[in-house]
Amino acid sequence: MRGLMQDYPLLVHTILDHAALNHGEREIVTRAVEGPIRRCTLSDLRTRSLRVAKALQMEGIGMGDRVATMAWNTDRHVETWYGIMGLGAICHTLNPRLFAEQLAYIINHAEDRLMFVDLTFVPLLEALAPKLPTIEKYIVLTDAGHLPESGPPNMVAYEDWLAQADADFAWVRCDENTAAALCYTSGTTGNPKGVLYSHRSNVLHGLMVNQPDVFGLTSSDVVMAIVPMFHANAWALTYAAPAAGASMVMPGAGMDGERIYELLDQERVTATAAVPTVWLGLLQYLEETGKDLPWLKSVVVGGAACPRMMIEKFENVYDVEVIHGWGMTEMSPVGTTGSIKHATAHLQGEARVQLKLKQGRSPYLVEMKVVDDDGNELPRDGKSFGHLLVRGPAIASGYFKHDEEILDADGWFDTGDIAHIDALGYMQITDRDKDVIKSGGEWISSIEVENTAVGCPGVTEAAVIGIAHPKWGERPLLLVVAQADAELGKSDVLDWLQGRIAKWWMPDEVLFVDEIPHTATGKIQKNALREQYRDFQFSE
Ligand code: AMP
């Protein structure tokens, strides 16, 4: 028997309708790419998104067409998202930090028809345009006065383009499982693969992250979305904030400590989210200037492991709660947050830091488990580590235009991360499955050795890779970037590690290097390191 409830599809534009009607006065404040701070309301945002949808329709764009964006976090970028999806087209976010060949591959694979692009990236696209036959028009997110003289062919200024359309447009009412957005993963090997989100998955994921123990946004919050819309959907803040009626602050291209601080302070931001690198810049700025964070209540740190000093500084010096988050493009992207729960509320000092170093608990709508190589579930004891599998309504079931089966028979997706889960549900990543070091049949967590090494005074960055070993299969090699003024030797690093990690995890060699290679999304490029040290041999 079917339930007798309304057939109300979960479509992305319903978020904006709700926001404009009930929180229309809340603002979206942007550091424009052209320079100045720009303000509009959620009500204005809806009107302009309707105009985007209508102007796209006038271009002949319709259901299922791919429309790309290559842009910073700005009000204009948000309205293109809602406009594209509200028309039934698919919003394809492009990460400008990818290599040109990867971008060309992605755009051609997606067969994008139009592209919204920020001024910053016009020179890049001018060079790339001859390789992008499917793009009919480049709409530069600026006004005619700022449009550069040269650029890709068929380039128009966004404000001129938008001026031709009024807001008399009816959002498409389609099945909630219709594709809404596309984002390619920037895997370290092989061609990038497209994750195709639906309206339903975007709405459910937006609601999921608004649970109180996740980001818990409210209509009194002012949220600064620093994590880019072009990588992992700004962790859903562009859906979660309007759904809650929170004001949004968008940093545009200004990602350095000083400009981030200026917006946090002037706009009295209460909650924000970014990768550790951004927070390092802010913390350094605060230290240099002696400034404070009087308005900020919480900061989400994710995308890479949150360093210990970040938790200590934010919580102990600035009285800002750190929420450590983990996720991935395939998960829309949020998978866990390390919020305190009833059973951990009493923890203080070192015990609290240890808890916050974990990647956290899964909210309702994410299921997770850890299994061994044979697929047997491992106990939730906080130490048995294995492959981390996930399941939920906002998790990919396949890749765009790929036949490859990515779920097991029970619908679980293998994240490629190695982790353990404790009895209270807190998960901790110990490695990527390709990076874990297999020594004598046991696993060594390269991440744990790296994190411990980074705590050694004088160490800026550390990477650990497995090197073939005749007796043990693999043994760890530690690569260290030392601070310019540090007088640091191999024995200092090894002495530091001694007693802090298991004896048999101790690196067999420590090498000092000038830099460690990173991927376009800031992760250590372990495969490049493995290639570089392929012939390395430990001395006897
Ligand atoms: P991406 O799809 O590019 O966002 O990358 C997702 C991957 O980033 C995950 O599978 C993890 O390996 C890594 N990652 C994300 N958040 C964290 C975190 N808090 N700690 C450690 N690794 C993380």
Boltz pocket constraint, residues with backbone or C-beta under 6 A from the ligand:
constraints:
  - pocket:
      binder: B
      contacts: [[A, 185], [A, 186], [A, 232], [A, 301], [A, 302], [A, 303], [A, 304], [A, 305], [A, 306], [A, 324], [A, 325], [A, 326], [A, 327], [A, 328], [A, 329], [A, 330], [A, 333], [A, 359], [A, 415], [A, 416], [A, 417], [A, 429], [A, 431], [A, 432], [A, 521]]
      max_distance: 6.0
